[in-house]
Amino acid sequence: AGGGDVERVMRRDGDDGRARSIYYQGRYDLRKNARAQKKWSTLRNATDWFWKVLTGYGVDIRPLLLISSVFLVLGTLVFYLPNDALHRVDATARSHPWQDGLLYRFLYSLDLFIPLVNLRVDDQWISNGLWLQTYATVHAMVGWIVIPLLLAALAGIMRR
């Protein structure tokens, strides 16, 4: 029986942890053999390595959760620590004191990071200065990469 058959039996029997482990090992062995026999292109090797490191071939989301957590904490601090890190898009609009707090800056970081979900926090504010605007762009781009990978891994899409 192949690794896929054993994996299916483990899943059917409710041993998802072992099934994931068998799947990971089979995928790892496939990559190792393909590299040894030079069957894969450089791009395919790089892509496969990327999936392995970030998602454990779809069975380990911890690296993605770590990256997300680091960026959300870092973003919160980057947009909170400088007094003038953010300024209102509409300068005439009234600002509330709680909008200068840590929680609001976390929401701003979260709104930038999660693609396709608009909390409407980042619509009201803009990063002040080139460095902060550059960081905000990188922050959002990382979110556009990490969040879909996380969702795909959670949904089991990446394993097949």
HUSULZI-V888495 format. One record per backbone hydrogen bond with DSSP energy under -0.5 kcal/mol. CO is the residue of the C=O (numbers start at 1). NH is the residue of the N-H. Records with the same first field share a line. If there is no record, write none. Layout:
CO: NH, NH
This chain:
2: 6
3: 7
4: 8
5: 9
6: 10
7: 11
8: 12
9: 13
10: 15
11: 14
14: 16
15: 19
16: 20
17: 21
18: 22
19: 23
20: 24
21: 25
22: 26
23: 27
24: 28
25: 29
26: 30
27: 31
28: 32
29: 33
30: 34
31: 35
32: 36
33: 37
34: 39, 40
35: 38
41: 45
42: 46
43: 47
44: 48
45: 49
46: 50
47: 51
48: 52
49: 53
50: 54
51: 55, 56, 57
52: 56
54: 64
55: 59, 60
56: 59
61: 65
62: 66
63: 67
64: 68
65: 69
66: 70
67: 71
68: 72
69: 73
70: 74
71: 75
72: 76
73: 77
74: 78
75: 79
76: 80
77: 80, 81
78: 82
82: 85
85: 128
87: 126
89: 91
90: 93
96: 99
97: 100
98: 101
101: 105
102: 106
103: 107
104: 108
105: 109
106: 110
107: 111
108: 112
109: 113
110: 114
113: 115
114: 117
116: 118
117: 119
121: 124, 125
124: 89
126: 87
127: 129
129: 133
130: 134
131: 135
132: 136
133: 137
134: 138
135: 139
136: 140
137: 141
138: 142
139: 143
140: 144
141: 145
142: 145, 146
143: 147
145: 149
146: 150
147: 151
148: 152
149: 153
150: 154
151: 155
152: 156, 157, 158
153: 156
156: 159
157: 160
